[in-house]
Amino acid sequence: MKNNQLKDEVKSYWDNQACGTDQIDEEKFSKEYFDAIEQKRYAREPEILEFADFQSGKGKKMLEVGLGAGTDFINWVRNGADAHGIDLTPESIAHVKHRLSLEGLDAKFEVGDSENLPYEDNSFEFVYSWGVIHHTPDTPKAFREIYRVLQPGGKAKIMVYNRKSMLAYFFWVKHALLKGKFSMTVDEALFDNMESAGTKGYTIEEAKDIVKDLPMKGLEVKTYFTFYDRLDRFNPVFRLASKFISLFINKKKRGWFLTVEYTKA
């Protein structure tokens, strides 16, 4: 599948349902709707609050790449950031527009492509992206674009999926092993079955390799063992399996969320 075709499929998938809006029963675009999305997001992914540190954006000109339902974006705005946002889908932008309007807040946002950010070099003091650029066909290019628009001395915070995580292994068992597709790789299981078509996972070493030629300092790449990695959320049998498996794995390296953080030199 060509990259342009794949990108169209990714756009169609997320334009049909903005990230984080599944299993939300409240009236669309109502205050209750957005409150439910926010509560669910941070209950399941409390790692965001630690990693993002929304208060750190106060007074900074910042960009969020990939907005979803606008939950993180609204928190940057609430905390006083000069926030700019971009997303591949009009559906996401509609969510952000309604969310800001409900709270009487203002920010700049637009439809756009993470592989071709519509901003000048060195435009932002801070760039943030949570769980987005592993969906675009050319993820390394998206990494380079984030670096390009970041000012020297500016900070980037990016999360992509970890291919060597418990959840990725579960996906391989579900979509390959249990279906007799023994030649299928973890990469292929994620590409074909995780959210939009073409989703990728990376290892710590691969993430470091992607950015190795970009002048930076303070590079930190790590993983978070998440709600999604825990077998014990299913049933008693899985809880026992989870306890057994935990004896043999390093949770610091097997978490689904892989974060990349650095300061541009």
Secondary structure as UniProt FT lines:
FT   HELIX           3..16
FT   TURN            19..20
FT   TURN            22..23
FT   TURN            28..29
FT   HELIX           31..44
FT   HELIX           47..52
FT   HELIX           54..57
FT   TURN            58..59
FT   STRAND          61..65
FT   TURN            68..69
FT   HELIX           71..78
FT   TURN            79..80
FT   STRAND          82..87
FT   HELIX           90..103
FT   STRAND          108..111
FT   TURN            114..115
FT   TURN            121..122
FT   STRAND          124..130
FT   TURN            133..134
FT   HELIX           139..149
FT   STRAND          150..162
FT   TURN            163..164
FT   HELIX           166..175
FT   HELIX           177..179
FT   TURN            182..183
FT   HELIX           186..193
FT   TURN            197..198
FT   STRAND          201..202
FT   HELIX           204..211
FT   TURN            212..213
FT   STRAND          216..224
FT   HELIX           227..229
FT   HELIX           231..233
FT   HELIX           236..246
FT   TURN            247..248
FT   TURN            251..253
FT   STRAND          257..264
//
